[in-house]
Each structure stands twice: as C-alpha cells, then as structure tokens.
C-alpha cells in the first residue's frame, strides 16, 4: 500500500527501532494465545480511538481544566429518567464488580474473563487467609507449652517423701498420701527457698510466678449400695454390691458427718458443674465436694478430717481435684483437673487434664493489633456472606452440588460461631474475675470457660485447615493444579469398591485380635484400640513380644497373615489404583491444548502497555516536529495542516493547540512555544525511561527454561524481524485509515451530506466479516460511528494523544 502521509513513513525509524531492540527477541512471542480461536470481526479503530481495553490503563499526560476555543459544542444534558437508569446501572455495576466471581459472571465462553476473575478472587482470598492466620497464631504462644509442662512436672511427676507421685497412685491409701504430700506442697508457695517470706500475705504464688486463684476444690462421685446383684452362692459372704458407674445409680444421700458440703449430695445444677470424660466412662458434674483453704495449715486439717471419717469408701468411683492459676508475665490461665478413678474391679486409675488458655485478650500493643485483625476478619465474613447469597440466588439448589461451595458455607459458619463465642468469652471472664476479686476465698470455677476456650481453639484450627484447602478452588484453572482433584475424582469408584474389600478383611482381623489378646495386651483391650493398633502395624509401629506372650500359637499366625494380606496385598492394590489413574490423567493433560493462563495475561498486559506508551511517544514527536517546522509565531491553521498531514484528527489537534494557547488568539507566540517544547520534552523523556524499564522487565518475565518437544508443537514463535515488519504494517494501516476517514468527512461536509444516515458506514471491502481474502490481502471495514467522537470526550482523547 502506498504511504499516504509522513506519519506512516516515520513510525519505526531511528530511535524508535532501537527502543524496540531493547526489549529483546523473546518479548514478541505471544504465548498466551497459542492455538486460541481468532477474535470476532469488529470495526477497525485508529490509534486515536483505542478499544476500551486500553482505556484507563495509563495515567493521562496532560489534564485540560477548561475547554479551549476550538472545542465542539457540548452535548445536551441527559434527562431525569436517563439519569435514574444510569444510577441504577452504576449501582448494579458496583455490586457486580465488588462481588464478581466465576459463579456470578458469565465466563463459560470467555477464558480470559474467567482467568482474570479467578485471579481477583485469589488475591482477595489470600488477604483473608493472611488475616485468619494472624488471628489464629496471635491467640497462641510458645510459652503455652512450657507453662503446661511446668504444672505437669509439679503436680503429676513430683514424688513426695514416701515416693508416691500422682501417676503412681494405685490405691485409696496412695491417694491420701499424695493429697497430703505433693499436692499441698505444690499448691502453697508462701516462702522463698531460704524460708524468707514472699510478702504476699496468704496468697500463694506457685513457682513464685503463678498466682493461685481462689481455693482448690475436691469432689467425689459415689455409687449406690446394692446397685448390682450378688449370686446366691455368695450372698452370705458378700454383703454389699457396688456396680460400675452409671449416672442413674449415683448415690444422692448424705453420709458420714452429714453436716457440710463434703457429706451432702449436690446436683450438677447446684454446683454449676459439667460432665467429665474419664478413661473408663463419662462422669456427671454432681457429687460431694470440699473446698480447701487459702493456707497450707488449714488445708492439712481439712484433709485429715476427711481421711479420719472415711470420706472415700467402696462406693467411690471418681475423685476430682480442681484449681486454677494465672501468670501475669505471659497473660495465661492454667486450669488444672486431677482425676483418680476407682473402678469396680478395685485399684485406682489416675489421669489429669491441664488446659492453658488466654482468657484476657487485649493488654499489649500486639493484642490490639489482633483486635484490628478481628475487625478486618468480621468485614471479610460479611463480604463472603453477601457473595454466597448472590451465588445461591443465581444458581439455586445447584449451588450445593459443588464441594467447594459447601466448603465455603462451612468456613463461614465456623467463623460466625467463633465471632459469637469471642464476645461471650470476653463478657463471661469479666464477670467471673469481678466476683473472684470480691470473694478471694471461694473456688474459682474456670473449668467451663477453659473447656469452651479449648473447643474454640480447636474450631479455629479446623477452620484454618479448611481455609488453606480452599486455595485449591482458586488455582484449579491451571491444569497442573487439577491433577490431584482429577485423579481422586476419576478413581473414586475404584477406591470405594476397594475400600469395601479392605475393611471386610481389616475388621475381621480387628475382632480376631480383640478376642485373642484383649485380656492381656493394653493395645488390644478394646475394639477401638484394636482398630488403631492395626493401623499402627501397617506403619511399622507394633509390639510383637506382647502379642506372642498373650498367645504363643495364634499370636504369630495372626501377625504374619495380617501383614501379608493387608500390607503386601491390599495396600499395594490401593497404591496401584491411584498410580494408574494418575498416569491416565497426566497423559490426558499433556495432550490437551494449552489454555490462557495467568502468566499469559501478565505478558499481554506488558505488551499492551508497552505499545500504548510507544504510540503516545510518537504523537509527542509529531507535535515537536510541527513546532520545529514553523518560524516565529505559529498560527492554528498552519499547526493544524502540519499535523493533519501526519494523520491526526481535528479535535485532537484543537485540544493540543488550546492547551498552550493561553490568550486564545489562535497563535502560539515564542513563550507559549517554549513552554510547549519544555513540557513535551519532559513527557517524552519520562516515557522513554518508562519504556526502557518496561522493556527490560518484560524481557526478564519472558525468560523460560527450555520446553519439551510436545510443548513446542503447541506453540508458535515469531522472531523480532517478523514482528517489527508486522508492527510497521499495522501502524501504517491505522494511520492510512485515519487519513482516509478525515478526508472523507471533509468531502461529505462540503457536499452537505453530513446529516444523512444512509452512508453510515464506508466499506473499504465488500466482505463484512473482515476475514482474509483468498489471495492473502487484508479486508478492512471502517465504522464511521467510532471515527467521530463528541466534544465531551475531547479531554480523554487528548490524554491518549499526548
């Protein structure tokens, strides 16, 4: 095609071509659309009227504050109805943009929109994930473990003068020895190691740092006599029968001294207690209780009285020792419960429960930072609630067919429960501490709060786990990331069938082990323990000697056959199912055509930004040439003709001229020209620096390791020379079409045909689809509706021009 103006000849010459060279050869390989379908036909747009994809991507170089003398007449203001419609559309667009997801947007036929929407969702969710991680880890501390360990060593592992420690309690006598020795010694610290007083009065500070809150409490649960039946042959020798613990068989009558809480029964409601899950069974929160004193001497007297009057007897099934401590150094509460169960078989089974929790939250600056994170967390939950409501409203019940949507609902529900409990805990602790400060000699019941605080921490741990798993939802658009879900989904039926076969064999061996070794081996003492023991055998953790001692004949047979069938046969079948399915999925993914990925969109954004900066710089160069072509003062007519020869539109020329024609006389004097030159040079230098920086970064972005031969077949590479040639042709075509459009408009104005709509479009080709002709030439269709811009867009047009 013959060049129609000077603009087309000077597009990619001299310094401009050198700037293209700085980008690198790999910068022009468009990896994003390898194998992508061709774009839909559309009207050709010149560089002065770019498509909306470019709009808003760069800041304007200049800003016109007031309209110039050469602007077109302004448009008529819209009517009231039109304004209302625009406001409604604007509101809908706001909500659609703020809560736009792949389920609310129509992304089925637009891969680029799908990737962009997913990327935006991922970025928002990563901020939410960081926030929930800060909240979860902000409530814990490494000091928690050492606080728990210190209390465990003192009250569980420390032996008294008689050598009895809590873990070695096996009889009621051992219990009283422990209670009067290591227990009292650990509870009351009123002197230093050199017998110097702590100057804390009667208040005990365990390990000199941990304040004992209130007084400790001892509670027992008894069972009724004759709650079981003795065989007729032994009725003469055995006068009483106390059954295993059952809440319905609890003793509720007073006994012993009768007067006092230790000898009178109290219900769970009266004690404001809670049930306890022991090693043998679950015990209620009722029973007989005795509060100790604030001093060691008084507590010794109380324990001696209980011992002398036989507070524990054959009907006792469990004894609980409860107390709480507080460490102000680390702002931690330690709620301790020591339990000794007395089964119907005789003997004693000790166990303990130590909960170290943070019940008082906001003290340090870090705590207030966590408070800010909690507020952000609440905003995120509100945001996701609205998002899920919109998705359910669109998809109805089909929304719950997707496992990721169900996971979203689970995370939101757990978060709401956590927020409610956080408020409840704060209010409850303040009331309890206020009551304790008023009456320091009462039992401080922090068991209820410690229990629910522990459940709250567990819930947060599960919620954080689900939150991390949910990341797979947002990275599933990448075929590499879908390998796990695709493999598990495809082999689910095979695994289900295999699981039935596996558990038939597994439970058969579990029952066999329970019946063979349950009376002698602890790990086989219950059916549930048998199940976990057999899982441990699969992992190589087992005690063969104990099995062999329990049954010297069937023990080795059980072990050898179980290892053979379960470990060598069934486990390898399971791995073979997953391995074969993974191989199939991997092969299918490697043969699929590459779709648009996030990296491709980033590369395209680099490319589009680079080209737009290049075009802006070319326009500045044209204005500089127009200034250099004149001598002395430059009139608007000469300025306009010079730029029109280079392919610029009238309204853009008017905007450029009026920007510097401050006196409005349609003439640029020397001062105005000088200001224009200085400003244009500054903008040109800034654009050059940005182009160089962008080109360098873009070249680094495109550096990739060598690809395989199969990937090379799916990619199309273009070298730099071919791209430069193509870029010259495109820019040449755009400038030529701009000149033709301007001249046609001028001719139509002269002929008086401007107002007629019969010639709405001028076709340079008879083919409306814009496809390539059979001889390889390009067929172009020019839309006059996009070539003529109203005056209201002059500012934005000039911003793109400059």
Order of alpha helices (4+ residues) and beta strands (2+ residues): alpha-alpha-alpha-alpha-alpha-alpha-alpha-beta-beta-alpha-beta-beta-beta-alpha-beta-beta-beta-alpha-alpha-alpha-alpha-alpha-alpha-alpha-alpha-alpha-alpha-alpha-beta-alpha-alpha-beta-alpha-alpha-alpha-beta-beta-alpha-alpha
